[in-house]
Amino acid sequence: MKKLIGIASLLLLVVVIASLLSRDPETGTHTFLTAYNIENLLQRIGMFGVLSIAAMFVIVTGGIDLSIGAVVCVVGCVLPWLTRDLGWSPYLALPAALLLAGCIGLWHGLLVTWLGLQSFVVTLCGLLIYRGLMRWFTHDQTMGFGSSGDGLRYLATGRIQVTATFGLPVAALLLLVVAILAAVFMNRTVWGRQLFALGRNEEAARFSGVPTRRLSLLAYVLCSLLAGLGGALFVLDVNSAQASSFGNFYELYAIAGAVLGGVALRGGEGTVIGVVLGAALMQVLSNAINLVADSTQLEFAVVGAVILFGAAADEGVRKLLSRRRAS
Amino acid sequence: MRRPLLEVLGIYKSFPGVRALQDVRLSLGHGEVLALIGENGAGKSTLMKILAGVHRPDAGVLLLDGAPVTLPSPRAALDLGIALIHQELNLCDNLSVAGSLFLGRELRSGPFLQRRAMEHAARAVLLRVGLDVDPRRLVDTLAPAQKQLLEISRALLGKARILIMDEPTSSLTQIEAERLFAVVGELTAAGVGVIYISHRLNEVTAIADRVVVLRDGRNAGEINGVDATNDRMVSMMVGRSLSGVRRVPHEPGEEVLSVQGLRTAAWPAAQCDLSLRTGEVVGIAGLLGAGRTELLRALVGADRVLSGSITCGGVLLSGHGPAVAAAAGLVLVPEDRKQQGLILSMNVRENLSLPTLRSRGVLVDREYERELTESKIRDLAIATPHGEQRAGALSGGNQQKIVIGKWLAAAPKVLLLDEPTRGVDVGARAEIYARLHDLAATGLAVLFVSSELAEVLTLADRVLVMHEGRIQGTLGFAEMTEQTIMTLATGTGAA
């Protein structure tokens, strides 16, 4: 709860600063607060938020998934290929692409749980393998839907008009649905409880009869599946994907969002609301830098600095509390 | 008369909401073994931590050789020659013996380590505690008793004059413990003062020159070593005398667990056969490493079974895990409570419900969970303010009650317990014994492993003695004595 308040206040702070700093001196408007900007921002939060929730599932088990960006790339290339090159209906192609993503997760999970490999190694190698395969498969050509994905693109680019000037992005709504499902899964189902138990103490969970291997497997599958969904949204949004760059670094955005939102890397801790707030903070930051600095050169530096500040503040507060308790 | 080595006068210490120590006094002479006993929460660890410089007292004086000293940090205590040997040993498994001895005070010439010199010095100090191992060996490869001796030699290397030992024998077998006592005897002969903290009263009688009893953060009394009988110590600790324990064996019913030709990875050449009937309480005795823990773990499928058959309540178990074993009515309260038994960072409710959690529709059945929590807290008298309390914040005895409670919720036919009262104070221990007897009376079969012979003799209707992976012999209720058990355990007798 304290973590949630912390991250929510940090988000509010950044929003306020961004609003103030983005004032255009000529027109007197705050460019950050325009309907157009908010729409775009919410859409991006929707897409990246799905990736951060994906990352959360694996991090809660005490593992890590570095291949999220590569899975984004796989789906980003395969989905247009299915619809444009093979002529599949987009409504068939999307489940097929997600199935492929889920299989990648299953593969990771099997290597981690049955072979006992470190998730870091498995997914780092996965990152290299999938992106390499995609570059070879597409001959480094840009993949796009042409007009073959038209109905489906609504998921990523659609707006539900609320007022004359503002439309709620469908992608944000999709995140809301995913977040609610994930929150119910984590907090209200037996599997979610067991997943937290597994992340906190795998041995004790195993001794208590928790099917630890099957649950870890499930976490990896869910992670890659959601990464695939994110990949689909990204490619539906921009309608072009190049294997060499599509989804580059997205795993780091996803993990940073999750960690910023209070998911502990040692496992067993985290809330879905926190993750959504964390992902939102990441996007607000990069958006604000674009608007205020008029360039993206400083983006990584500022994002890094804010995460570091958040982590330091969290640790500082924790130390202070435990010292007060001890003395 | 020579001044005492250490005097503690009128120590007070409070934590938020708790008065941990009030006007606590004790003195320790040169070459004396002072046993400090008391129930969990009596203030032993707080006092110990004050002596080791971890906590600072609110009021009171510490005199070392008659001169007042302050101990602002563990480093300061060490520099004055006060060394604390923790219950959970503080050794780095991946260092060599010499490396861990000199950790933090390495011999160097410039930036380079002087390995030869350290190994040489290590040999000398290891010899003093009778630990004959190569200083280049990895700590990881040492037995628990050897690690304990290594900790002591580390304290000696730091020129310790006062050794504080916290439950040093909790992971040692009887024979290893006796070796440790011999070492303590040699150290005291050389003038080292020892403060010895233990729940094992037999040891206290054997080793202590004097016994100081703490209760509720105050001095509850002091007994000379020769006068320290178990009864006197127990009644001083709990402030009342515990009612005598049952000494009539239970009436067993039908066979509920049958094990034939079981082989485990720890002792692949040995086979185990055993049979358990409803309503009986059976102990498994043996030396450390005799394969007792491995047997229990294999039974519930926490470890791989190489071959053999396990039948519980008519269900043949093979290739099973703990969940399947629990469904057949076979559950284990494991040896390592903090690592295997509980998830310390989760609360009492979540721990109690973990093995039996069920859904109503797709969601957790919270009504079931709430009832389970309330009933187990009440039935087992778990001392917790509420079900939302973090399990790690409770005392060892209450933690153990949670582990037992979560498995009772699974309605077991056979309850396996591995060292059920390790690190559990006297009062909670008596409660656990009483509960186990009650459960046996209702038809539950109980099979427990214990390294404390007194516990085996108190609790068991019969005892299986293991030696090198096999069951060396079975002793009936009338035949069980420390002598007969130890004879089988050391492999010198066969049944």
Contacts between the chains, C-beta under 8 A, distances in Angstrom:
chain1	res1	chain2	res2	distance
A	184	B	363	7.5
A	188	B	363	4.6
A	188	B	364	5.7
A	189	B	359	6.7
A	189	B	362	5.9
A	189	B	363	6.1
A	189	B	364	6.3
A	190	B	357	5.0
A	190	B	358	6.7
A	190	B	359	5.3
A	190	B	364	5.7
A	193	B	350	6.9
A	193	B	354	7.6
A	193	B	357	6.1
A	193	B	364	6.4
A	194	B	354	7.5
A	194	B	357	7.4
A	196	B	346	7.6
A	197	B	343	5.5
A	197	B	346	6.6
A	197	B	350	7.3
A	197	B	354	5.9
A	200	B	343	4.9
A	200	B	345	5.3
A	200	B	346	6.3
A	201	B	339	7.1
A	201	B	342	7.8
A	201	B	343	4.5
A	201	B	344	7.3
A	201	B	345	7.8
A	203	B	339	5.7
A	203	B	340	5.3
A	204	B	339	6.6
A	204	B	340	5.4
A	204	B	341	6.4
A	204	B	342	6.0
A	204	B	343	5.0
A	205	B	343	7.0
A	205	B	354	7.4
A	206	B	302	6.9
A	206	B	321	7.7
A	206	B	322	6.6
A	207	B	302	6.0
A	207	B	322	5.8
A	207	B	332	6.9
A	207	B	334	5.3
A	207	B	340	4.7
A	207	B	341	7.0
A	208	B	322	6.9
A	208	B	354	4.6
A	208	B	355	4.6
A	208	B	406	7.0
A	209	B	321	7.3
A	209	B	322	4.4
A	209	B	323	3.6
A	209	B	325	7.8
A	209	B	326	4.9
A	209	B	354	8.0
A	209	B	355	4.8
A	210	B	323	7.4
A	210	B	354	6.9
A	210	B	355	7.9
A	211	B	321	7.4
A	211	B	323	6.2
A	268	B	345	7.0
A	325	B	16	6.8
A	326	B	15	7.7
